[in-house]
Amino acid sequence: MKYLISLALLLILVGCDNNSGESRDRVVTRDAESYLDKPVTGRVNQHGLYKLLRSGGVVDDPKTNTGKVVAKPVLQLVETTERIPLIRGAQMYLQYRIKPFPDQPAWVDLRQVLKHPEMTLPDGSVSTGADIPFKSRVSVNQSIGYIGYGFDEDYELVEGDWVFEVWYQDKKLLEQTFTTYWPDKEEIATLESRLAPSKSKVGQVHSSTTPLPEKDWPLEVEYDISGEPSLKDVVPLTEPSGTSD
């Protein structure tokens, strides 16, 4: 009788354990479904002053506010800040995370909306911003990437608020404001050494009427799922990116 009771208790415990496992599976499934059913949202993971480690030079891009874009940018965060000094070579960027994309596309179409103080271009026209479509890579139902602006020409050095927005379809997902200012001579001397690029191909301007070969398309930094950039790994975009310069 004792053996039968022990066996019965064992069967009950095994059954309870199995039911608990099934219950856990159901909870995980429901959580996953509820996560993927949520609306697409975005946030800024990091932002601030960056340096350009290397690039593929400047190319024509009529979608940007200046008509130019830096190809193959590889960036490094110098300081987390919303105040950006007006000095050639300074880069203001933000890293975004947008999720979820339950259909798991390889790339998603986004828009970078840039608003900045009045800037007089070399042709005499005045720019106050741009609306730039770009593609962002999707991995594990989310997209992580950079957008921003680098100062390469004196006419780009305008003081005031620079507002970056990322839009998906008809919805603004995130916004980041940087305020540019004129640094003093002492700060400029410090910044020049901190912002010096490791390698940079400068002075190479390609006509936008002549498409770049695929090997020369702009690159974006590839990230792991934690959102930390892996600067040694880059992946080609399917078309030139919307990173303005």
VMD Tcl script that draws the C-alpha trace (Angstrom):
set ca {
  {0.00 0.00 0.00}
  {2.86 2.34 0.85}
  {4.40 1.67 -2.54}
  {1.13 2.47 -4.26}
  {0.78 5.70 -2.32}
  {4.38 6.68 -3.13}
  {3.81 5.91 -6.81}
  {0.61 7.92 -6.83}
  {2.38 10.90 -5.24}
  {5.20 10.63 -7.78}
  {2.72 10.67 -10.66}
  {0.95 13.68 -9.16}
  {4.27 15.59 -8.77}
  {5.36 14.76 -12.32}
  {1.98 15.88 -13.61}
  {2.21 19.13 -11.67}
  {5.71 19.74 -12.98}
  {4.61 19.12 -16.57}
  {1.66 21.44 -16.11}
  {3.97 24.09 -14.69}
  {6.21 23.78 -17.75}
  {3.24 24.08 -20.06}
  {2.04 27.07 -18.06}
  {5.46 28.70 -18.35}
  {5.47 28.06 -22.10}
  {2.06 29.66 -22.40}
  {3.22 32.70 -20.43}
  {6.32 33.11 -22.60}
  {4.23 32.78 -25.75}
  {1.72 35.33 -24.54}
  {4.53 37.74 -23.57}
  {6.14 37.37 -27.00}
  {2.85 37.92 -28.75}
  {2.03 40.96 -26.62}
  {5.50 42.44 -27.31}
  {5.14 42.05 -31.08}
  {1.59 43.39 -30.99}
  {2.74 46.68 -29.50}
  {2.97 49.78 -31.74}
  {6.35 50.70 -33.19}
  {8.21 53.07 -30.86}
  {11.68 54.60 -30.78}
  {14.14 55.97 -28.28}
  {17.59 57.56 -28.19}
  {20.18 55.20 -26.70}
  {23.13 57.58 -26.78}
  {23.88 61.01 -28.17}
  {26.58 63.62 -28.16}
  {29.84 64.74 -29.73}
  {31.49 62.15 -31.98}
  {34.71 61.94 -33.95}
  {35.04 60.55 -37.45}
  {37.48 57.64 -37.30}
  {37.54 57.20 -41.06}
  {35.38 57.78 -44.11}
  {35.21 57.18 -47.84}
  {35.18 60.87 -48.70}
  {32.44 63.32 -49.65}
  {29.89 62.43 -52.33}
  {26.99 64.32 -53.89}
  {23.53 63.63 -52.49}
  {20.69 66.00 -53.49}
  {18.48 64.75 -50.63}
  {20.61 66.41 -47.94}
  {20.48 70.07 -46.93}
  {23.92 70.81 -48.42}
  {23.77 68.40 -51.35}
  {26.71 66.44 -49.94}
  {27.13 63.33 -47.80}
  {30.10 61.55 -46.23}
  {30.52 58.00 -47.55}
  {31.42 55.06 -45.32}
  {31.46 56.95 -42.00}
  {32.84 55.12 -38.96}
  {32.26 57.05 -35.72}
  {33.34 57.06 -32.10}
  {31.61 58.78 -29.17}
  {33.80 61.49 -27.61}
  {31.38 62.95 -25.06}
  {27.71 62.54 -24.15}
  {26.34 66.06 -24.45}
  {23.67 68.19 -26.08}
  {26.06 71.12 -26.59}
  {28.14 70.85 -29.74}
  {31.11 73.16 -30.44}
  {31.23 74.85 -33.83}
  {34.52 73.53 -35.16}
  {35.29 71.76 -38.39}
  {35.49 68.03 -37.79}
  {32.92 67.97 -34.98}
  {30.17 65.38 -35.41}
  {26.83 65.46 -33.57}
  {25.07 62.10 -33.70}
  {22.49 60.04 -31.90}
  {22.04 56.30 -31.71}
  {18.42 55.16 -32.00}
  {16.53 51.96 -31.28}
  {13.16 51.32 -32.97}
  {10.93 48.32 -32.27}
  {9.10 46.03 -32.84}
  {8.97 44.96 -36.47}
  {7.12 41.62 -36.23}
  {7.31 40.90 -39.96}
  {11.13 40.74 -39.72}
  {12.04 42.72 -42.85}
  {15.75 42.92 -43.66}
  {15.53 46.72 -43.94}
  {12.93 49.29 -42.95}
  {12.23 52.65 -44.62}
  {12.65 55.59 -42.22}
  {12.92 59.37 -42.53}
  {15.35 61.73 -40.86}
  {13.89 65.21 -40.48}
  {16.52 67.83 -39.69}
  {15.78 71.41 -38.59}
  {18.65 73.84 -38.06}
  {19.42 77.59 -37.94}
  {19.60 79.41 -41.26}
  {22.64 78.36 -43.28}
  {23.75 80.17 -46.44}
  {25.08 77.70 -48.99}
  {27.85 78.49 -51.52}
  {25.28 79.06 -54.29}
  {23.59 81.78 -52.22}
  {20.53 79.74 -51.25}
  {19.44 79.44 -47.63}
  {18.85 76.09 -45.92}
  {16.96 75.50 -42.67}
  {16.88 71.69 -42.76}
  {16.06 68.61 -44.78}
  {13.72 65.64 -44.96}
  {15.87 62.61 -45.80}
  {14.60 59.07 -46.47}
  {16.95 56.25 -45.51}
  {17.02 52.52 -44.91}
  {17.80 50.98 -41.53}
  {18.73 47.36 -40.89}
  {16.33 45.17 -38.87}
  {17.51 42.38 -36.56}
  {15.50 40.50 -33.91}
  {12.42 42.63 -34.61}
  {14.22 45.92 -34.02}
  {16.39 48.47 -35.76}
  {19.43 50.17 -34.21}
  {21.46 52.81 -36.00}
  {22.94 56.31 -36.08}
  {21.83 59.60 -37.59}
  {23.55 62.94 -37.29}
  {25.54 65.71 -38.89}
  {29.23 66.54 -39.31}
  {30.80 69.94 -39.81}
  {33.13 69.86 -42.80}
  {32.69 73.36 -44.26}
  {32.85 76.82 -42.71}
  {29.40 77.78 -44.00}
  {27.89 74.91 -41.97}
  {29.04 76.46 -38.69}
  {25.81 78.11 -37.59}
  {24.85 78.67 -33.97}
  {21.56 77.56 -32.44}
  {19.29 74.54 -32.05}
  {19.59 71.54 -34.37}
  {16.60 69.21 -34.10}
  {16.79 65.60 -35.36}
  {13.64 63.53 -35.77}
  {13.14 59.97 -36.96}
  {9.82 59.10 -38.63}
  {8.34 55.74 -39.54}
  {5.48 55.99 -42.04}
  {3.40 58.92 -40.71}
  {4.57 58.76 -37.07}
  {7.43 60.61 -35.38}
  {9.23 58.05 -33.24}
  {11.92 60.16 -31.57}
  {13.44 63.60 -31.36}
  {16.82 64.90 -30.21}
  {17.95 68.53 -29.96}
  {21.57 69.69 -30.00}
  {22.63 73.28 -29.37}
  {25.71 74.50 -31.22}
  {27.98 77.21 -29.78}
  {31.24 78.98 -30.52}
  {34.11 77.59 -28.40}
  {36.95 79.79 -27.16}
  {40.55 79.40 -28.39}
  {41.59 77.18 -25.50}
  {38.71 74.76 -26.12}
  {39.39 74.75 -29.86}
  {42.99 73.67 -29.23}
  {41.78 70.78 -27.07}
  {39.04 69.76 -29.48}
  {41.29 69.65 -32.54}
  {43.34 66.83 -31.05}
  {40.30 64.97 -29.67}
  {38.41 65.11 -32.98}
  {41.28 64.32 -35.35}
  {40.22 61.39 -37.58}
  {42.31 58.24 -37.76}
  {41.96 57.91 -41.51}
  {39.93 59.99 -43.93}
  {39.74 60.28 -47.68}
  {39.02 63.94 -48.24}
  {38.44 65.94 -51.37}
  {36.85 63.04 -53.27}
  {33.55 64.37 -54.59}
  {31.49 62.15 -56.89}
  {28.74 63.46 -59.13}
  {25.23 62.43 -58.09}
  {24.41 61.91 -61.77}
  {26.95 59.09 -61.92}
  {25.90 56.25 -59.58}
  {28.57 54.94 -57.26}
  {29.59 51.30 -57.71}
  {28.21 49.02 -55.00}
  {31.58 48.68 -53.29}
  {31.60 52.46 -52.72}
  {28.09 52.78 -51.30}
  {27.97 54.38 -47.84}
  {28.27 52.03 -44.90}
  {26.67 52.08 -41.50}
  {28.04 50.68 -38.28}
  {26.75 47.22 -37.35}
  {25.49 46.74 -33.80}
  {24.92 43.81 -31.51}
  {21.54 43.31 -29.87}
  {22.60 45.18 -26.71}
  {22.80 48.34 -28.77}
  {26.53 48.83 -28.33}
  {28.28 49.70 -31.60}
  {30.88 47.36 -32.98}
  {33.09 49.74 -34.90}
  {35.15 46.98 -36.47}
  {32.11 45.59 -38.31}
  {30.37 47.49 -41.07}
  {27.65 46.41 -43.46}
  {26.72 47.95 -46.84}
  {23.39 49.68 -47.22}
  {21.19 48.74 -50.16}
  {21.37 52.36 -51.24}
  {23.24 55.48 -50.04}
  {22.27 56.41 -46.48}
  {20.59 59.60 -45.31}
  {23.42 60.70 -43.05}
  {23.84 64.34 -43.93}
  {26.97 66.38 -43.98}
}
mol new
graphics top color blue
foreach p $ca { graphics top sphere $p radius 0.5 }
foreach p [lrange $ca 0 end-1] q [lrange $ca 1 end] { graphics top cylinder $p $q radius 0.2 }
display resetview
